[in-house]
Amino acid sequence: MNAATITHTQEPSLRHDIGALFVTARSFCEQLFTAHGGWFAHNSDEQAGRREMLALAAESEAHSPNLAAELRYFANR
């Protein structure tokens, strides 16, 4: 006969704590998304910045095609 006793802790483990943290974070993100209106609206400042980058790309096309391509890439992101 073995005299070893197996005890289980009654406290939640780290795994449960991390799982609860992810559930809380996801809930917060869902509520924030819903409060914002469901879709993120594009800011007019972002559109102005995009137009400015595209204009710079057009200006630099003649002397630096690689720079123009990079500017267009960043403007479209």
Phi and psi in degrees as a GROMACS rama.xvg file:
@    title "Ramachandran Plot"
@    xaxis  label "Phi"
@    yaxis  label "Psi"
@TYPE xy
-102.688  136.994  ASN-2
-97.2135  6.25347  ALA-3
-71.4585  139.716  ALA-4
-118.07  132.376  THR-5
-98.8246  123.49  ILE-6
-114.541  142.232  THR-7
-113.386  138.468  HIS-8
-76.4886  147.023  THR-9
-90.9632  -9.5797  GLN-10
-82.6313  150.202  GLU-11
-66.311  145.741  PRO-12
-83.8545  174.478  SER-13
-60.1892  -35.7826  LEU-14
-60.2601  -41.8902  ARG-15
-68.1187  -38.3682  HIS-16
-63.6348  -44.0604  ASP-17
-66.9678  -40.3022  ILE-18
-61.4125  -42.1737  GLY-19
-65.3506  -36.067  ALA-20
-63.7858  -43.4006  LEU-21
-65.2571  -39.6592  PHE-22
-62.8614  -43.0435  VAL-23
-65.6139  -43.5969  THR-24
-64.2563  -41.3141  ALA-25
-65.8484  -40.782  ARG-26
-61.7799  -43.029  SER-27
-61.2128  -44.7858  PHE-28
-63.3508  -40.2196  CYS-29
-64.3046  -42.2237  GLU-30
-66.4469  -39.164  GLN-31
-65.2037  -42.2995  LEU-32
-62.7401  -43.0316  PHE-33
-66.6346  -41.5574  THR-34
-66.122  -28.1527  ALA-35
-77.1823  -14.8751  HIS-36
113.627  4.38239  GLY-37
96.0477  -40.6886  GLY-38
-126.758  144.975  TRP-39
-81.664  123.074  PHE-40
-79.5339  144.212  ALA-41
-77.1036  133.635  HIS-42
-80.0486  142.798  ASN-43
-64.4434  -30.0197  SER-44
-64.4603  -36.3064  ASP-45
-65.956  -40.9919  GLU-46
-65.6941  -38.5719  GLN-47
-65.9436  -41.0577  ALA-48
-63.7895  -38.1996  GLY-49
-64.8829  -44.0185  ARG-50
-62.4837  -39.4149  ARG-51
-64.8303  -41.6528  GLU-52
-65.4366  -38.8534  MET-53
-67.1113  -35.9675  LEU-54
-66.0695  -41.9992  ALA-55
-63.2402  -36.4618  LEU-56
-64.3161  -41.1102  ALA-57
-65.1208  -38.8811  ALA-58
-67.651  -36.1684  GLU-59
-90.2423  -0.552963  SER-60
-59.772  -39.0964  GLU-61
-69.5912  -41.8421  ALA-62
-99.5941  -17.4935  HIS-63
-151.493  84.6555  SER-64
-61.5124  -33.5232  PRO-65
-66.3505  -41.7022  ASN-66
-63.4898  -41.0541  LEU-67
-62.3286  -41.0492  ALA-68
-64.4468  -41.3855  ALA-69
-63.3375  -43.3128  GLU-70
-62.9515  -41.2773  LEU-71
-64.5644  -39.0777  ARG-72
-61.4191  -47.9543  TYR-73
-68.3583  -32.9243  PHE-74
-67.787  -31.0356  ALA-75
-87.3859  -3.35836  ASN-76
